[in-house]
Structure formats: C-alpha cells, structure tokens
C-alpha cells in the first residue's frame, strides 16, 4: 500500500476530517515505532556503512541512517577487516582508557549509547558498521513503507494507525462512545491477528520475522555478511 492508500483506508474508519492533517505524521511515527520494536529484514543492510575515525577524539556521532542495534563492526585491516568488540555502553570504553589517549593502528573496541559511538584505542582508519537503519521518510502519497512487506501493510500498519488515532482523539471514530469502543475493539483484534496470524491460516508478522531472522553462528571465524 502507498501512503495515499493507507490514508484512504483511514478515511473509511475515521470520520472526523480534522484528523487528516495529522496522518502523514502518524504514519511516520508508527513506522519508526515498528522499526524500533522489531528487527525488520529490509532495514538490516547487506553492505556496511563507513565511519571515519582519527586519533583526535574517541567519541563520534553515528551516521544519520542509524536507528538501533549495532551488531557488527570491522576495522580497516586487510582481508575484509578484523572484528571489533562491541560493548553494551560507553562506560566500558571509559574503563578501558579513562584518559582516552592510547593510540594504535586499529580500533579494537566500540560502544554505542544513544546516537554516539565511542572507540578504543584511538586510531586513524575507516570502520565498517552494520546496524538496523531508520526507515526512509515518505515524502509523497505515491511512496510505500517498503521496510514492512506489502502483505502486512493492511494487517499490521493500518490497525496501529487506526488504534493510535482513536486513542489520541477518542471521539473521531464514530458518533457515539459505544460504537467507537466497538470500533477500537475490532481493530485491536485485527492488530493481534496481524501479529500472530488469523483463523484462516494467514501467517502472522511475528512468524514472518522469525523465519527471516539471520542464522546464529556457533563458534569458528565470523564470515563476512
């Protein structure tokens, strides 16, 4: 579904036209929320993103495309680069080198906190980063939220948009509170079926994500992605 088609579906449920001015914003917010809650295969890059570091500082801003979960880093050594250890927070980097003045040929350890990445030791090189990227912002009604497979636009994204609209503006669904409550219950059930599958055998979004999860590695040398 395109953004325009999503908005047409919303118009069939939400009768208050005053809400329509907020739909572009709500669509972007729900896309970001879904990307934050789930590991979407389309946002997991097959090629790394480069980050240039120098001996001038240990702390850098992550690339603009970064959204969450830095899961692999390689240095600029030959043969694809050596794996860099990823720590849970910047405090681990602080513990390795409180003064941030140790220098080497390559970075061996990194940590990401909020939108900053800390490195140890200081080095002048280009790191290769793999992480889950932010969804590309939709700027026209002809564009589609491609990070979510098209078969789940109606069953996953649309119910969230309807629920969000009604919860934000409780009177916009239908004329009476009783009817509005039934509409909300209906779309909550649709959202549940979108995630876990319906009675007709429809595959749920969570099952799709599980089947598309990258394989776990058990020992041995890490392959290049």
DRENBA-482809 format. One record per residue: residue number from 1; x, y, z of N, C-alpha, C in turn. Coordinates in nm, 2 decimals, always signed. Example, Ala and Ser with C-alpha at 12.3 -4.5 7.8 and 13.67 -1.06 7.14 Angstrom:
! residues 2
[r 1 [+1.32 -0.57 +0.78] [+1.23 -0.45 +0.78] [+1.32 -0.33 +0.78]] [r 2 [+1.28 -0.22 +0.71] [+1.37 -0.11 +0.71] [+1.29 +0.00 +0.79]] 
This chain:
! residues 225
[r 1 [+0.08 -0.12 +0.00] [+0.00 +0.00 +0.00] [+0.09 +0.12 +0.00]] [r 2 [+0.05 +0.22 -0.07] [+0.12 +0.35 -0.07] [+0.07 +0.43 +0.05]] [r 3 [+0.13 +0.54 +0.07] [+0.09 +0.63 +0.18] [-0.05 +0.68 +0.15]] [r 4 [-0.08 +0.71 +0.03] [-0.21 +0.76 -0.01] [-0.32 +0.65 +0.01]] [r 5 [-0.29 +0.53 -0.02] [-0.38 +0.42 +0.00] [-0.41 +0.40 +0.15]] [r 6 [-0.30 +0.41 +0.23] [-0.32 +0.40 +0.38] [-0.42 +0.51 +0.43]] [r 7 [-0.40 +0.63 +0.38] [-0.49 +0.74 +0.42] [-0.63 +0.72 +0.37]] [r 8 [-0.65 +0.66 +0.25] [-0.78 +0.63 +0.20] [-0.85 +0.53 +0.30]] [r 9 [-0.78 +0.43 +0.34] [-0.83 +0.33 +0.43] [-0.87 +0.39 +0.56]] [r 10 [-0.78 +0.48 +0.61] [-0.82 +0.55 +0.74] [-0.94 +0.64 +0.72]] [r 11 [-0.96 +0.70 +0.61] [-1.08 +0.78 +0.59] [-1.21 +0.70 +0.60]] [r 12 [-1.20 +0.57 +0.57] [-1.32 +0.48 +0.58] [-1.36 +0.45 +0.72]] [r 13 [-1.26 +0.47 +0.82] [-1.28 +0.44 +0.96] [-1.30 +0.56 +1.04]] [r 14 [-1.21 +0.66 +1.02] [-1.21 +0.78 +1.10] [-1.29 +0.89 +1.03]] [r 15 [-1.40 +0.92 +1.09] [-1.50 +1.01 +1.02] [-1.47 +1.16 +1.04]] [r 16 [-1.39 +1.20 +1.14] [-1.36 +1.33 +1.16] [-1.25 +1.38 +1.06]] [r 17 [-1.28 +1.47 +0.97] [-1.18 +1.52 +0.87] [-1.07 +1.60 +0.94]] [r 18 [-1.09 +1.65 +1.06] [-0.98 +1.73 +1.12] [-0.86 +1.64 +1.15]] [r 19 [-0.88 +1.51 +1.16] [-0.76 +1.42 +1.18] [-0.67 +1.40 +1.06]] [r 20 [-0.72 +1.43 +0.94] [-0.65 +1.40 +0.82] [-0.52 +1.48 +0.81]] [r 21 [-0.51 +1.59 +0.87] [-0.39 +1.67 +0.87] [-0.27 +1.61 +0.95]] [r 22 [-0.31 +1.52 +1.04] [-0.21 +1.45 +1.12] [-0.16 +1.32 +1.07]] [r 23 [-0.22 +1.27 +0.96] [-0.20 +1.13 +0.92] [-0.05 +1.11 +0.87]] [r 24 [+0.00 +1.20 +0.80] [+0.14 +1.19 +0.75] [+0.23 +1.17 +0.87]] [r 25 [+0.21 +1.25 +0.97] [+0.30 +1.25 +1.09] [+0.28 +1.11 +1.16]] [r 26 [+0.15 +1.07 +1.18] [+0.12 +0.95 +1.25] [+0.18 +0.83 +1.18]] [r 27 [+0.17 +0.83 +1.04] [+0.23 +0.72 +0.96] [+0.38 +0.71 +0.99]] [r 28 [+0.45 +0.82 +0.99] [+0.59 +0.82 +1.01] [+0.63 +0.77 +1.15]] [r 29 [+0.55 +0.82 +1.25] [+0.57 +0.78 +1.39] [+0.55 +0.63 +1.41]] [r 30 [+0.44 +0.57 +1.35] [+0.42 +0.43 +1.36] [+0.52 +0.35 +1.29]] [r 31 [+0.57 +0.39 +1.17] [+0.68 +0.32 +1.10] [+0.80 +0.32 +1.19]] [r 32 [+0.84 +0.43 +1.25] [+0.95 +0.43 +1.34] [+0.93 +0.34 +1.46]] [r 33 [+0.81 +0.34 +1.51] [+0.78 +0.25 +1.63] [+0.79 +0.10 +1.59]] [r 34 [+0.74 +0.06 +1.48] [+0.75 -0.08 +1.44] [+0.90 -0.11 +1.41]] [r 35 [+0.97 -0.02 +1.35] [+1.11 -0.05 +1.33] [+1.19 -0.06 +1.46]] [r 36 [+1.15 +0.01 +1.56] [+1.21 +0.00 +1.69] [+1.18 -0.13 +1.77]] [r 37 [+1.05 -0.17 +1.75] [+1.01 -0.29 +1.82] [+1.05 -0.42 +1.76]] [r 38 [+1.07 -0.42 +1.63] [+1.10 -0.55 +1.56] [+1.23 -0.53 +1.47]] [r 39 [+1.29 -0.64 +1.45] [+1.41 -0.64 +1.37] [+1.37 -0.67 +1.22]] [r 40 [+1.35 -0.57 +1.15] [+1.29 -0.58 +1.01] [+1.41 -0.61 +0.91]] [r 41 [+1.39 -0.72 +0.84] [+1.50 -0.76 +0.75] [+1.54 -0.65 +0.65]] [r 42 [+1.44 -0.58 +0.60] [+1.47 -0.47 +0.50] [+1.55 -0.36 +0.55]] [r 43 [+1.56 -0.35 +0.69] [+1.64 -0.24 +0.75] [+1.78 -0.29 +0.80]] [r 44 [+1.80 -0.42 +0.77] [+1.93 -0.48 +0.80] [+2.02 -0.48 +0.68]] [r 45 [+2.12 -0.39 +0.67] [+2.20 -0.37 +0.55] [+2.28 -0.49 +0.51]] [r 46 [+2.30 -0.52 +0.38] [+2.39 -0.62 +0.33] [+2.53 -0.57 +0.31]] [r 47 [+2.54 -0.43 +0.30] [+2.67 -0.37 +0.29] [+2.69 -0.28 +0.41]] [r 48 [+2.82 -0.26 +0.46] [+2.84 -0.18 +0.57] [+2.83 -0.03 +0.55]] [r 49 [+2.82 +0.04 +0.65] [+2.82 +0.19 +0.65] [+2.96 +0.23 +0.70]] [r 50 [+3.02 +0.33 +0.64] [+3.16 +0.37 +0.68] [+3.15 +0.48 +0.78]] [r 51 [+3.25 +0.47 +0.88] [+3.27 +0.57 +0.98] [+3.42 +0.60 +0.99]] [r 52 [+3.46 +0.72 +0.95] [+3.60 +0.76 +0.96] [+3.63 +0.80 +1.10]] [r 53 [+3.74 +0.75 +1.16] [+3.78 +0.79 +1.29] [+3.93 +0.84 +1.29]] [r 54 [+3.97 +0.92 +1.38] [+4.11 +0.97 +1.39] [+4.16 +0.96 +1.53]] [r 55 [+4.28 +1.00 +1.55] [+4.34 +1.00 +1.69] [+4.30 +1.13 +1.76]] [r 56 [+4.22 +1.21 +1.70] [+4.18 +1.34 +1.76] [+4.08 +1.33 +1.87]] [r 57 [+3.99 +1.22 +1.86] [+3.89 +1.21 +1.96] [+3.84 +1.06 +1.97]] [r 58 [+3.78 +1.03 +2.08] [+3.73 +0.89 +2.10] [+3.58 +0.88 +2.08]] [r 59 [+3.51 +0.99 +2.07] [+3.36 +0.99 +2.06] [+3.31 +1.05 +1.93]] [r 60 [+3.22 +0.98 +1.86] [+3.17 +1.02 +1.73] [+3.02 +1.01 +1.73]] [r 61 [+2.96 +1.09 +1.64] [+2.81 +1.08 +1.62] [+2.79 +0.97 +1.51]] [r 62 [+2.69 +0.88 +1.54] [+2.66 +0.77 +1.45] [+2.61 +0.83 +1.32]] [r 63 [+2.63 +0.76 +1.21] [+2.57 +0.81 +1.08] [+2.42 +0.83 +1.09]] [r 64 [+2.37 +0.92 +1.00] [+2.23 +0.96 +1.01] [+2.14 +0.85 +0.99]] [r 65 [+2.18 +0.74 +0.92] [+2.09 +0.63 +0.89] [+2.07 +0.54 +1.01]] [r 66 [+2.15 +0.56 +1.12] [+2.15 +0.47 +1.23] [+2.02 +0.48 +1.31]] [r 67 [+1.96 +0.36 +1.34] [+1.84 +0.36 +1.42] [+1.86 +0.28 +1.54]] [r 68 [+1.91 +0.16 +1.53] [+1.93 +0.08 +1.65] [+2.02 -0.04 +1.63]] [r 69 [+2.07 -0.10 +1.73] [+2.14 -0.23 +1.74] [+2.26 -0.24 +1.64]] [r 70 [+2.36 -0.18 +1.68] [+2.49 -0.20 +1.61] [+2.53 -0.35 +1.64]] [r 71 [+2.53 -0.43 +1.53] [+2.56 -0.57 +1.55] [+2.69 -0.63 +1.49]] [r 72 [+2.76 -0.54 +1.42] [+2.89 -0.59 +1.37] [+2.97 -0.46 +1.33]] [r 73 [+3.10 -0.47 +1.37] [+3.20 -0.37 +1.33] [+3.33 -0.43 +1.29]] [r 74 [+3.39 -0.38 +1.18] [+3.51 -0.43 +1.14] [+3.61 -0.32 +1.12]] [r 75 [+3.74 -0.34 +1.15] [+3.84 -0.23 +1.13] [+3.88 -0.23 +0.98]] [r 76 [+3.98 -0.15 +0.95] [+4.02 -0.14 +0.81] [+4.14 -0.23 +0.77]] [r 77 [+4.17 -0.33 +0.85] [+4.27 -0.42 +0.82] [+4.24 -0.50 +0.69]] [r 78 [+4.34 -0.56 +0.64] [+4.33 -0.63 +0.51] [+4.23 -0.75 +0.53]] [r 79 [+4.19 -0.81 +0.41] [+4.10 -0.93 +0.41] [+3.97 -0.91 +0.48]] [r 80 [+3.91 -0.79 +0.45] [+3.78 -0.76 +0.50] [+3.77 -0.70 +0.63]] [r 81 [+3.88 -0.68 +0.70] [+3.88 -0.62 +0.83] [+3.86 -0.72 +0.95]] [r 82 [+3.93 -0.69 +1.06] [+3.91 -0.77 +1.18] [+3.79 -0.73 +1.25]] [r 83 [+3.72 -0.83 +1.32] [+3.61 -0.79 +1.40] [+3.65 -0.71 +1.52]] [r 84 [+3.56 -0.61 +1.55] [+3.58 -0.52 +1.66] [+3.48 -0.56 +1.77]] [r 85 [+3.53 -0.56 +1.90] [+3.44 -0.60 +2.01] [+3.34 -0.49 +2.03]] [r 86 [+3.21 -0.52 +2.04] [+3.10 -0.42 +2.07] [+3.06 -0.44 +2.22]] [r 87 [+3.07 -0.33 +2.29] [+3.03 -0.33 +2.43] [+2.89 -0.27 +2.45]] [r 88 [+2.84 -0.29 +2.57] [+2.70 -0.25 +2.59] [+2.68 -0.10 +2.61]] [r 89 [+2.78 -0.03 +2.67] [+2.76 +0.11 +2.69] [+2.90 +0.18 +2.69]] [r 90 [+2.90 +0.31 +2.69] [+3.02 +0.39 +2.68] [+3.10 +0.38 +2.80]] [r 91 [+3.04 +0.34 +2.92] [+3.12 +0.32 +3.04] [+3.23 +0.22 +3.02]] [r 92 [+3.20 +0.11 +2.94] [+3.30 +0.01 +2.91] [+3.43 +0.07 +2.84]] [r 93 [+3.40 +0.16 +2.75] [+3.51 +0.23 +2.68] [+3.59 +0.32 +2.78]] [r 94 [+3.52 +0.38 +2.87] [+3.58 +0.47 +2.97] [+3.67 +0.38 +3.06]] [r 95 [+3.63 +0.26 +3.09] [+3.71 +0.17 +3.18] [+3.83 +0.13 +3.11]] [r 96 [+3.83 +0.11 +2.98] [+3.94 +0.06 +2.91] [+4.05 +0.17 +2.90]] [r 97 [+4.01 +0.29 +2.89] [+4.11 +0.40 +2.88] [+4.04 +0.53 +2.93]] [r 98 [+4.05 +0.55 +3.06] [+3.98 +0.67 +3.12] [+4.03 +0.80 +3.06]] [r 99 [+4.16 +0.81 +3.02] [+4.21 +0.93 +2.97] [+4.19 +0.95 +2.82]] [r 100 [+4.15 +0.84 +2.75] [+4.13 +0.84 +2.61] [+4.25 +0.90 +2.53]] [r 101 [+4.37 +0.84 +2.56] [+4.49 +0.89 +2.49] [+4.57 +0.77 +2.44]] [r 102 [+4.53 +0.65 +2.45] [+4.60 +0.53 +2.40] [+4.57 +0.52 +2.25]] [r 103 [+4.68 +0.51 +2.17] [+4.66 +0.50 +2.02] [+4.72 +0.37 +1.97]] [r 104 [+4.66 +0.32 +1.87] [+4.71 +0.20 +1.80] [+4.68 +0.21 +1.65]] [r 105 [+4.72 +0.11 +1.57] [+4.69 +0.12 +1.43] [+4.54 +0.09 +1.40]] [r 106 [+4.47 +0.02 +1.49] [+4.33 -0.01 +1.46] [+4.25 -0.01 +1.59]] [r 107 [+4.13 +0.03 +1.57] [+4.03 +0.02 +1.69] [+4.00 -0.12 +1.72]] [r 108 [+3.99 -0.16 +1.85] [+3.96 -0.29 +1.89] [+3.83 -0.30 +1.96]] [r 109 [+3.78 -0.19 +2.01] [+3.65 -0.20 +2.10] [+3.57 -0.07 +2.07]] [r 110 [+3.44 -0.09 +2.06] [+3.35 +0.02 +2.05] [+3.22 +0.00 +2.14]] [r 111 [+3.15 +0.11 +2.16] [+3.02 +0.10 +2.23] [+2.93 +0.21 +2.18]] [r 112 [+2.80 +0.19 +2.17] [+2.71 +0.29 +2.12] [+2.61 +0.32 +2.23]] [r 113 [+2.59 +0.45 +2.26] [+2.49 +0.49 +2.36] [+2.42 +0.61 +2.30]] [r 114 [+2.28 +0.60 +2.30] [+2.20 +0.70 +2.23] [+2.25 +0.71 +2.08]] [r 115 [+2.30 +0.82 +2.04] [+2.34 +0.83 +1.90] [+2.49 +0.85 +1.89]] [r 116 [+2.57 +0.82 +1.99] [+2.71 +0.83 +1.99] [+2.78 +0.70 +2.00]] [r 117 [+2.90 +0.69 +1.93] [+2.98 +0.57 +1.94] [+3.12 +0.61 +1.99]] [r 118 [+3.16 +0.53 +2.09] [+3.29 +0.55 +2.15] [+3.39 +0.44 +2.10]] [r 119 [+3.52 +0.48 +2.08] [+3.61 +0.38 +2.03] [+3.73 +0.37 +2.12]] [r 120 [+3.79 +0.25 +2.12] [+3.92 +0.23 +2.19] [+4.00 +0.13 +2.11]] [r 121 [+4.13 +0.15 +2.10] [+4.20 +0.28 +2.13] [+4.18 +0.38 +2.01]] [r 122 [+4.24 +0.49 +2.03] [+4.24 +0.59 +1.92] [+4.32 +0.54 +1.80]] [r 123 [+4.26 +0.56 +1.68] [+4.33 +0.52 +1.56] [+4.27 +0.60 +1.44]] [r 124 [+4.35 +0.61 +1.34] [+4.31 +0.68 +1.22] [+4.28 +0.57 +1.11]] [r 125 [+4.15 +0.55 +1.09] [+4.11 +0.45 +0.99] [+3.96 +0.46 +0.96]] [r 126 [+3.91 +0.38 +0.88] [+3.77 +0.38 +0.85] [+3.70 +0.25 +0.89]] [r 127 [+3.61 +0.26 +0.99] [+3.54 +0.14 +1.04] [+3.42 +0.11 +0.95]] [r 128 [+3.39 -0.02 +0.94] [+3.27 -0.06 +0.87] [+3.17 -0.11 +0.98]] [r 129 [+3.05 -0.04 +0.97] [+2.94 -0.07 +1.07] [+2.82 -0.14 +1.00]] [r 130 [+2.77 -0.23 +1.08] [+2.64 -0.29 +1.04] [+2.54 -0.26 +1.15]] [r 131 [+2.43 -0.21 +1.12] [+2.32 -0.18 +1.22] [+2.19 -0.17 +1.15]] [r 132 [+2.08 -0.17 +1.23] [+1.95 -0.15 +1.17] [+1.93 -0.01 +1.14]] [r 133 [+1.89 +0.02 +1.02] [+1.88 +0.16 +0.97] [+1.74 +0.22 +1.00]] [r 134 [+1.73 +0.35 +0.99] [+1.60 +0.42 +1.00] [+1.52 +0.40 +0.87]] [r 135 [+1.39 +0.38 +0.88] [+1.31 +0.38 +0.76] [+1.32 +0.51 +0.69]] [r 136 [+1.33 +0.51 +0.56] [+1.33 +0.63 +0.48] [+1.20 +0.70 +0.49]] [r 137 [+1.20 +0.83 +0.52] [+1.08 +0.91 +0.53] [+1.00 +0.92 +0.40]] [r 138 [+0.87 +0.90 +0.41] [+0.79 +0.91 +0.30] [+0.76 +1.06 +0.28]] [r 139 [+0.77 +1.10 +0.15] [+0.75 +1.25 +0.12] [+0.64 +1.27 +0.03]] [r 140 [+0.58 +1.16 -0.03] [+0.47 +1.17 -0.13] [+0.37 +1.06 -0.10]] [r 141 [+0.25 +1.08 -0.14] [+0.14 +0.98 -0.12] [+0.17 +0.86 -0.21]] [r 142 [+0.25 +0.87 -0.32] [+0.27 +0.76 -0.41] [+0.38 +0.66 -0.36]] [r 143 [+0.45 +0.70 -0.25] [+0.55 +0.62 -0.19] [+0.49 +0.52 -0.09]] [r 144 [+0.57 +0.41 -0.07] [+0.52 +0.30 +0.02] [+0.62 +0.27 +0.13]] [r 145 [+0.58 +0.23 +0.24] [+0.67 +0.19 +0.35] [+0.73 +0.06 +0.33]] [r 146 [+0.84 +0.05 +0.25] [+0.89 -0.07 +0.20] [+0.97 -0.15 +0.30]] [r 147 [+0.99 -0.09 +0.42] [+1.05 -0.17 +0.53] [+0.96 -0.28 +0.58]] [r 148 [+0.83 -0.26 +0.56] [+0.73 -0.36 +0.60] [+0.68 -0.43 +0.47]] [r 149 [+0.69 -0.56 +0.46] [+0.64 -0.62 +0.34] [+0.50 -0.58 +0.31]] [r 150 [+0.47 -0.57 +0.18] [+0.34 -0.51 +0.14] [+0.22 -0.60 +0.19]] [r 151 [+0.24 -0.73 +0.21] [+0.13 -0.81 +0.25] [+0.09 -0.79 +0.40]] [r 152 [+0.17 -0.71 +0.47] [+0.15 -0.68 +0.61] [+0.11 -0.53 +0.63]] [r 153 [+0.10 -0.46 +0.53] [+0.05 -0.32 +0.54] [-0.09 -0.31 +0.60]] [r 154 [-0.18 -0.38 +0.55] [-0.32 -0.38 +0.59] [-0.33 -0.44 +0.73]] [r 155 [-0.26 -0.55 +0.76] [-0.28 -0.63 +0.88] [-0.20 -0.58 +1.00]] [r 156 [-0.09 -0.51 +0.97] [+0.00 -0.46 +1.08] [+0.00 -0.31 +1.09]] [r 157 [+0.03 -0.24 +0.99] [+0.04 -0.10 +1.00] [-0.09 -0.02 +1.01]] [r 158 [-0.19 -0.06 +0.93] [-0.32 +0.01 +0.93] [-0.39 +0.00 +1.07]] [r 159 [-0.40 -0.12 +1.13] [-0.46 -0.13 +1.26] [-0.39 -0.04 +1.36]] [r 160 [-0.26 -0.03 +1.36] [-0.19 +0.05 +1.46] [-0.23 +0.20 +1.43]] [r 161 [-0.24 +0.24 +1.31] [-0.28 +0.38 +1.28] [-0.42 +0.41 +1.32]] [r 162 [-0.51 +0.31 +1.30] [-0.65 +0.34 +1.35] [-0.65 +0.34 +1.50]] [r 163 [-0.59 +0.25 +1.57] [-0.59 +0.25 +1.72] [-0.53 +0.38 +1.77]] [r 164 [-0.41 +0.42 +1.71] [-0.35 +0.54 +1.76] [-0.44 +0.66 +1.74]] [r 165 [-0.51 +0.67 +1.63] [-0.60 +0.78 +1.60] [-0.71 +0.79 +1.70]] [r 166 [-0.77 +0.67 +1.73] [-0.88 +0.67 +1.83] [-0.84 +0.70 +1.97]] [r 167 [-0.72 +0.65 +2.01] [-0.67 +0.67 +2.14] [-0.63 +0.82 +2.16]] [r 168 [-0.57 +0.88 +2.06] [-0.54 +1.02 +2.07] [-0.66 +1.11 +2.07]] [r 169 [-0.76 +1.07 +1.99] [-0.88 +1.15 +1.97] [-1.00 +1.06 +1.98]] [r 170 [-1.04 +1.03 +2.11] [-1.14 +0.93 +2.13] [-1.28 +0.95 +2.06]] [r 171 [-1.31 +1.07 +2.01] [-1.44 +1.09 +1.95] [-1.44 +1.08 +1.80]] [r 172 [-1.32 +1.05 +1.74] [-1.32 +1.06 +1.60] [-1.36 +0.94 +1.52]] [r 173 [-1.38 +0.82 +1.59] [-1.41 +0.70 +1.52] [-1.56 +0.70 +1.47]] [r 174 [-1.65 +0.71 +1.56] [-1.79 +0.71 +1.52] [-1.87 +0.81 +1.61]] [r 175 [-2.00 +0.83 +1.59] [-2.07 +0.93 +1.65] [-2.09 +0.91 +1.80]] [r 176 [-2.11 +0.78 +1.85] [-2.13 +0.75 +1.99] [-2.02 +0.68 +2.05]] [r 177 [-2.00 +0.70 +2.18] [-1.89 +0.63 +2.25] [-1.90 +0.48 +2.25]] [r 178 [-2.02 +0.43 +2.25] [-2.04 +0.28 +2.25] [-1.99 +0.23 +2.11]] [r 179 [-2.03 +0.29 +2.00] [-1.99 +0.25 +1.87] [-1.84 +0.26 +1.86]] [r 180 [-1.79 +0.37 +1.91] [-1.64 +0.40 +1.90] [-1.56 +0.29 +1.97]] [r 181 [-1.61 +0.24 +2.09] [-1.55 +0.14 +2.16] [-1.55 +0.01 +2.08]] [r 182 [-1.66 -0.02 +2.02] [-1.66 -0.15 +1.93] [-1.56 -0.14 +1.82]] [r 183 [-1.55 -0.02 +1.76] [-1.45 +0.00 +1.65] [-1.31 -0.02 +1.70]] [r 184 [-1.28 +0.03 +1.82] [-1.15 +0.01 +1.88] [-1.12 -0.13 +1.91]] [r 185 [-1.22 -0.20 +1.96] [-1.20 -0.35 +1.99] [-1.18 -0.43 +1.87]] [r 186 [-1.25 -0.39 +1.76] [-1.24 -0.46 +1.63] [-1.10 -0.45 +1.58]] [r 187 [-1.04 -0.33 +1.58] [-0.91 -0.30 +1.53] [-0.80 -0.36 +1.62]] [r 188 [-0.82 -0.37 +1.74] [-0.73 -0.43 +1.83] [-0.72 -0.58 +1.80]] [r 189 [-0.83 -0.64 +1.77] [-0.83 -0.78 +1.73] [-0.76 -0.80 +1.59]] [r 190 [-0.78 -0.71 +1.50] [-0.72 -0.71 +1.37] [-0.56 -0.70 +1.39]] [r 191 [-0.52 -0.61 +1.48] [-0.38 -0.59 +1.51] [-0.32 -0.72 +1.57]] [r 192 [-0.39 -0.79 +1.66] [-0.35 -0.91 +1.71] [-0.33 -1.02 +1.61]] [r 193 [-0.43 -1.03 +1.52] [-0.42 -1.13 +1.41] [-0.31 -1.10 +1.31]] [r 194 [-0.29 -0.97 +1.29] [-0.18 -0.93 +1.20] [-0.04 -0.98 +1.26]] [r 195 [-0.03 -0.97 +1.39] [+0.10 -1.01 +1.45] [+0.11 -1.16 +1.46]] [r 196 [+0.00 -1.23 +1.50] [+0.01 -1.37 +1.54] [-0.06 -1.46 +1.44]] [r 197 [-0.12 -1.41 +1.34] [-0.19 -1.49 +1.24] [-0.34 -1.50 +1.26]] [r 198 [-0.42 -1.52 +1.16] [-0.56 -1.52 +1.17] [-0.61 -1.66 +1.17]] [r 199 [-0.74 -1.67 +1.18] [-0.81 -1.80 +1.19] [-0.81 -1.87 +1.05]] [r 200 [-0.79 -1.80 +0.95] [-0.80 -1.85 +0.81] [-0.66 -1.91 +0.77]] [r 201 [-0.57 -1.91 +0.86] [-0.43 -1.96 +0.82] [-0.34 -1.86 +0.78]] [r 202 [-0.38 -1.73 +0.78] [-0.29 -1.62 +0.74] [-0.17 -1.62 +0.83]] [r 203 [-0.05 -1.61 +0.77] [+0.07 -1.60 +0.85] [+0.08 -1.47 +0.93]] [r 204 [+0.13 -1.48 +1.05] [+0.14 -1.36 +1.13] [+0.28 -1.29 +1.10]] [r 205 [+0.28 -1.16 +1.13] [+0.40 -1.08 +1.11] [+0.52 -1.14 +1.19]] [r 206 [+0.49 -1.18 +1.32] [+0.60 -1.23 +1.40] [+0.66 -1.36 +1.35]] [r 207 [+0.57 -1.44 +1.29] [+0.62 -1.57 +1.23] [+0.71 -1.54 +1.11]] [r 208 [+0.66 -1.44 +1.03] [+0.74 -1.40 +0.92] [+0.88 -1.35 +0.96]] [r 209 [+0.89 -1.27 +1.07] [+1.02 -1.22 +1.11] [+1.10 -1.33 +1.17]] [r 210 [+1.04 -1.42 +1.23] [+1.12 -1.54 +1.29] [+1.18 -1.62 +1.18]] [r 211 [+1.11 -1.64 +1.07] [+1.16 -1.72 +0.96] [+1.27 -1.64 +0.88]] [r 212 [+1.27 -1.51 +0.89] [+1.37 -1.43 +0.82] [+1.48 -1.38 +0.91]] [r 213 [+1.49 -1.44 +1.03] [+1.60 -1.40 +1.12] [+1.73 -1.46 +1.07]] [r 214 [+1.84 -1.38 +1.08] [+1.97 -1.43 +1.03] [+2.01 -1.55 +1.12]] [r 215 [+2.08 -1.65 +1.06] [+2.12 -1.77 +1.14] [+2.22 -1.73 +1.25]] [r 216 [+2.21 -1.80 +1.36] [+2.30 -1.79 +1.47] [+2.43 -1.86 +1.44]] [r 217 [+2.54 -1.80 +1.48] [+2.67 -1.86 +1.45] [+2.72 -1.94 +1.57]] [r 218 [+2.77 -2.06 +1.56] [+2.81 -2.14 +1.67] [+2.96 -2.17 +1.66]] [r 219 [+3.04 -2.07 +1.70] [+3.19 -2.10 +1.70] [+3.25 -2.07 +1.56]] [r 220 [+3.38 -2.07 +1.56] [+3.45 -2.06 +1.43] [+3.47 -1.91 +1.39]] [r 221 [+3.53 -1.89 +1.28] [+3.55 -1.75 +1.24] [+3.43 -1.69 +1.18]] [r 222 [+3.40 -1.56 +1.21] [+3.29 -1.49 +1.16] [+3.30 -1.47 +1.01]] [r 223 [+3.20 -1.51 +0.94] [+3.20 -1.48 +0.79] [+3.17 -1.34 +0.76]] [r 224 [+3.21 -1.29 +0.65] [+3.16 -1.16 +0.60] [+3.02 -1.16 +0.57]] [r 225 [+2.94 -1.06 +0.60] [+2.80 -1.06 +0.58] [+2.77 -1.06 +0.43]] 
